């Protein structure tokens, strides 16, 4: 029997199956492609939700880690070492399975890094980058931390845009499918659309189980303590610096995995995945879903990402995300799941309370006589 905190995951998987059946019955199985892409974007959002909602650390460069994962996996898996296959090191790597042959578009075979090895390298690089950057950056707080992470995201975007080896403005294309078990591959083939859908939502469900266990554990309670009062948590013996750094690394790893899988699904990646606006969208989704609400972030991300990918917002896509963020801050600052329409409207209509008139020097407010026994009380009014 599943634990209570895992019951929502089972309901979520049942809803995913129901969505597939409804789409198939309506003859719109093509919608599963956008749902699959939305699931991978949601995986990155969940890592940011953990970082912001529990550790209290805002990151405006989260899309950078998404792009690092995608670009690393794409660059390694599309690498062609066929001309060096007789070299000792290349032959040895091919023998142990690190390198593998793949068919080329116009015939022939290319020798590149196996997608599984490329994924591991992508995760390792993202984790190492988050660790190195997190040590100095996470010492900052508030808008200083936001500006520092914004700078990190800007650097990643500039590197992706200006590096010819990474395709510059065109990005990397021709990324091979990612092989899984029993012949299932994560790729852009229409024949594997349903399999890709269940792989994405299965990965998303696994991430929710991991994060649900984490936030209910001792480490999760320590994270909530850091978010509520970092100095108090530090005084109680919580290693706040190490815990924030681990959370930052975990969120970067989730983003890298999402970026790598989405890159293999689309068979390509471009510098737009590392743009600052992508990071702002992730932050907006977390804010609308509710700080510290993983399920709120998941539901909001799946909905908004799907609508955006379907093109419902058109050229106003960025503007819509900005409007959604402003509306949420006005009416549901705790997230859309905590929305109380009547209270929100009352708060919006309520006029600010008038400021009290200043009390002249050497005068006391009516009814504010000093209490007996307090410092400053007159001797005649002191308690016996």
C-alpha positions in Angstrom: 0.0 0.0 0.0 1.5 3.4 -1.0 2.4 5.9 1.6 0.1 8.9 1.9 2.6 11.3 0.4 3.0 9.0 -2.6 -0.7 8.7 -3.2 -0.8 12.0 -5.2 1.9 10.5 -7.4 -0.3 7.6 -8.2 -3.2 9.9 -8.9 -0.9 12.0 -11.2 0.1 8.9 -13.2 -3.5 7.9 -13.5 -4.4 11.4 -14.8 -1.5 11.0 -17.4 -3.0 7.7 -18.6 -6.4 9.3 -18.8 -5.1 12.2 -20.8 -3.6 9.8 -23.3 -6.8 7.8 -23.6 -8.8 11.0 -24.1 -6.4 12.3 -26.8 -6.5 8.9 -28.6 -10.3 8.8 -28.4 -10.6 12.3 -29.8 -8.1 11.5 -32.6 -5.6 14.1 -31.3 -2.6 12.0 -30.3 -0.3 14.7 -31.7 -1.1 16.7 -28.5 1.1 14.2 -26.6 4.2 15.7 -28.2 3.6 19.1 -26.6 2.6 17.4 -23.3 5.9 15.5 -23.4 7.9 18.7 -23.9 5.9 20.3 -21.1 6.9 17.5 -18.8 10.6 18.0 -19.4 10.2 21.8 -18.8 8.3 20.9 -15.6 11.2 18.8 -14.4 13.4 21.8 -14.5 10.8 23.9 -12.8 10.5 21.4 -9.9 14.2 21.8 -9.1 13.8 25.6 -9.0 10.6 25.2 -6.9 12.7 23.2 -4.3 15.4 25.9 -4.4 13.1 28.9 -4.1 10.3 27.5 -2.0 12.2 25.5 0.5 15.8 26.8 0.6 14.6 30.4 -0.1 17.2 31.0 -2.8 16.1 32.7 -6.0 17.8 31.9 -9.2 17.5 33.9 -12.4 19.9 31.7 -14.3 18.2 28.3 -14.1 17.8 28.1 -17.8 21.6 28.1 -18.0 21.8 24.7 -16.3 19.0 23.4 -18.6 21.1 24.5 -21.6 24.3 23.1 -20.2 22.7 19.7 -19.9 21.2 19.9 -23.4 24.3 21.3 -25.1 26.7 18.9 -23.5 24.6 15.8 -24.4 24.1 17.2 -28.0 27.7 18.1 -28.6 29.1 14.7 -27.4 26.5 12.5 -29.0 26.9 14.3 -32.4 30.7 14.2 -32.2 32.2 12.3 -35.2 35.5 10.5 -34.5 35.3 8.2 -37.5 38.6 9.6 -38.9 40.4 8.6 -35.7 38.9 5.2 -35.1 42.2 3.5 -35.5 43.9 5.6 -32.8 44.6 3.7 -29.6 42.5 5.8 -27.3 39.5 6.0 -29.7 39.6 2.3 -30.3 39.8 1.5 -26.6 36.8 3.8 -25.9 34.8 2.2 -28.7 35.6 -1.3 -27.4 34.2 -0.6 -23.9 31.1 1.1 -25.3 31.9 4.7 -24.6 31.8 5.4 -28.3 29.2 4.0 -30.6 28.4 4.0 -34.3 25.3 5.8 -35.5 23.8 6.2 -39.0 24.3 9.5 -40.7 21.5 11.4 -42.6 23.0 11.0 -46.1 24.5 7.5 -45.6 27.5 6.1 -43.8 28.2 5.8 -40.1 29.6 8.3 -37.6 31.5 7.3 -34.4 30.3 9.4 -31.5 29.9 9.3 -27.7 27.1 7.0 -26.6 24.0 9.0 -25.5 24.1 7.4 -22.0 27.7 8.5 -21.5 26.8 11.9 -22.9 24.0 12.2 -20.4 26.3 11.3 -17.5 28.8 13.9 -18.7 26.0 16.5 -18.9 24.8 15.8 -15.4 28.4 15.8 -14.0 29.2 19.1 -15.8 26.1 20.8 -14.5 26.6 19.6 -11.0 30.3 20.7 -11.0 29.3 24.1 -12.4 26.6 24.5 -9.8 29.0 23.5 -7.0 31.8 25.8 -8.1 29.4 28.8 -8.7 27.3 28.0 -5.6 30.1 28.4 -3.1 30.5 32.1 -3.6 27.1 33.0 -5.1 25.0 31.4 -2.3 26.7 33.6 0.3 24.6 36.5 -1.2 21.0 37.2 -0.3 18.0 38.9 -1.8 18.5 40.9 -4.9 22.2 40.4 -4.8 21.7 36.7 -5.2 19.2 37.3 -8.0 21.7 39.5 -9.9 24.5 37.0 -9.4 22.5 34.1 -10.8 21.3 36.4 -13.6 25.0 37.0 -14.5 25.6 33.2 -14.6 22.7 32.7 -17.0 23.9 35.5 -19.2 27.3 33.9 -19.5 25.9 30.6 -20.5 23.7 32.2 -23.1 26.6 34.2 -24.5 28.8 31.1 -24.7 26.1 29.1 -26.5 25.3 32.0 -28.9 28.9 32.8 -29.7 30.7 29.4 -29.9 30.9 28.0 -33.4 31.5 24.5 -32.1 28.1 24.7 -30.4 26.5 25.9 -33.6 26.4 29.6 -32.6 22.9 31.1 -33.3 21.8 27.9 -35.2 22.4 25.6 -32.3 23.1 21.9 -32.7 21.0 19.6 -34.9 21.0 16.0 -35.8 21.1 14.8 -32.2 20.5 11.0 -32.2 17.7 9.4 -30.2 18.3 8.4 -26.6 18.1 4.6 -26.3 16.3 3.1 -23.3 15.1 -0.5 -22.6 13.3 -2.9 -24.9 14.0 -0.8 -28.0 12.3 2.3 -26.6 14.0 5.5 -27.7 13.6 9.1 -26.8 13.4 10.8 -30.2 11.3 12.7 -32.6 9.8 9.8 -34.4 6.0 9.9 -34.6 6.0 6.1 -34.1 7.5 6.6 -30.6 5.2 9.5 -29.6 3.2 7.5 -27.0 6.4 5.8 -25.6 8.1 9.2 -25.3 5.0 10.5 -23.5 5.1 7.8 -20.8 8.9 8.1 -20.5 8.6 11.8 -19.8 5.8 11.5 -17.3 7.4 8.5 -15.6 10.5 10.6 -15.1 8.5 13.4 -13.8 6.7 11.1 -11.3 10.0 9.7 -10.2 11.3 13.2 -9.5 8.1 14.0 -7.5 8.7 10.8 -5.4 12.3 11.9 -4.8 11.4 15.5 -3.9 8.4 14.4 -1.7 10.7 12.1 0.3 13.3 14.9 0.6 10.9 17.6 1.9 9.5 15.2 4.4 12.9 14.2 5.7 15.2 15.8 8.2 16.9 17.6 5.4 13.6 19.0 4.2 12.7 20.3 7.7 16.1 21.9 7.8 15.4 23.6 4.5 12.1 25.0 5.7 14.0 26.3 8.8 16.5 28.0 6.5 13.7 29.6 4.5 11.9 30.8 7.7 14.9 32.1 9.6 18.4 31.2 8.4 20.2 32.8 11.4 18.0 30.8 13.8 18.6 27.6 11.9 22.3 28.2 11.9 22.2 28.8 15.7 20.4 25.5 16.2 23.3 23.6 14.5 22.0 23.4 10.9 24.9 23.7 8.4 23.0 26.2 6.3 25.8 26.8 3.8 26.3 23.1 2.9 22.5 22.5 2.7 21.9 25.4 0.4 24.7 24.3 -1.8 23.4 20.7 -2.0 20.0 22.0 -2.9 21.4 24.3 -5.6 23.4 21.3 -7.1 20.3 19.1 -7.0 18.2 21.7 -8.8 20.9 22.1 -11.4 21.0 18.3 -12.0 17.3 18.1 -12.5 17.5 20.9 -15.0 20.4 19.2 -16.8 18.5 15.9 -17.1 15.5 17.7 -18.4 17.6 19.6 -20.9 19.3 16.5 -22.2 16.2 14.5 -22.7 14.3 17.3 -24.4 17.3 17.8 -26.7 17.2 14.1 -27.7 13.4 14.4 -28.1 13.7 17.4 -30.5 16.9 16.1 -32.1 18.2 19.7 -31.7 18.9 22.5 -29.2 19.3 26.3 -29.7 20.6 29.2 -27.6 17.1 30.3 -26.8 17.0 27.5 -24.2 19.6 29.5 -22.2 17.9 32.9 -22.6 17.2 35.1 -19.6 13.5 35.1 -20.5 13.4 31.3 -20.1 14.7 31.7 -16.5 12.2 34.4 -15.8 9.4 32.1 -17.0 10.6 29.4 -14.7 10.6 31.8 -11.8 7.1 33.1 -12.8 5.7 29.5 -12.9 7.1 28.7 -9.4 5.6 32.0 -8.0 2.2 31.3 -9.6 2.2 27.7 -8.5 3.1 28.7 -4.9 6.4 28.9 -3.1 7.0 25.6 -1.4 4.3 23.9 -3.3 5.7 21.2 -5.6 2.3 20.1 -6.8 1.3 23.7 -7.5 4.5 24.2 -9.5 3.9 21.0 -11.4 0.3 21.8 -12.3 1.1 25.4 -13.3 4.1 24.4 -15.4 2.3 21.7 -17.3 -0.6 24.0 -18.1 1.3 27.1 -19.0 4.0 25.3 -20.9 1.5 23.3 -22.9 -0.5 26.4 -23.8 2.8 28.2 -24.8 4.0 25.3 -26.9 0.7 25.1 -28.7 1.0 28.7 -29.7 -2.1 30.0 -27.9 -0.2 33.1 -26.7 1.3 33.9 -30.1 3.8 36.7 -30.2 2.6 37.9 -26.7 4.0 34.8 -25.1 6.5 36.7 -22.9 3.9 39.3 -22.1 1.4 36.7 -21.0 3.8 35.2 -18.5 4.6 38.6 -17.1 0.8 39.4 -16.8 0.3 36.0 -15.1 3.1 36.8 -12.6 1.7 40.2 -11.8 -1.8 38.9 -11.3 -0.6 36.1 -9.1 1.3 38.6 -6.9 -1.8 40.8 -6.6 -4.4 38.1 -5.9 -2.6 35.0 -4.9 0.9 35.8 -3.4 1.0 32.3 -1.9 0.3 30.6 -5.2 -2.8 29.8 -7.2 -3.7 26.8 -5.1 -4.1 29.1 -2.1 -6.2 31.6 -4.0 -9.2 33.0 -2.0 -11.1 35.2 -4.5 -13.2 37.1 -1.9 -10.2 37.9 0.3 -8.1 38.9 -2.7 -10.7 41.3 -4.0 -11.2 42.7 -0.5 -7.4 43.2 -0.2 -7.4 45.0 -3.6 -10.3 47.3 -2.7 -9.0 48.1 0.8 -7.6 51.6 1.1 -4.3 52.0 3.1 -4.9 52.8 6.7 -4.1 56.4 7.7 -0.9 57.0 9.5 -1.3 58.0 13.2 -0.5 61.6 14.0 2.9 62.0 15.7 2.9 62.5 19.4 4.4 65.9 20.5 7.6 65.6 22.6 7.1 65.2 26.4 3.5 64.2 25.9 1.9 60.8 26.1 -0.9 59.3 24.1 -4.2 59.1 25.9 -4.6 55.9 27.7 -1.0 55.0 27.4 0.1 55.5 31.0 3.3 53.5 31.9 2.5 50.1 33.3 3.5 49.4 36.9 6.9 47.9 37.3 8.2 48.9 33.8 11.3 50.9 33.2 10.4 54.6 33.0 7.4 54.3 35.3 6.9 57.1 37.9 7.9 56.1 41.5 4.4 56.7 42.7 3.0 54.2 40.3 5.6 51.4 40.8 4.3 48.1 42.0 4.8 47.3 45.7 
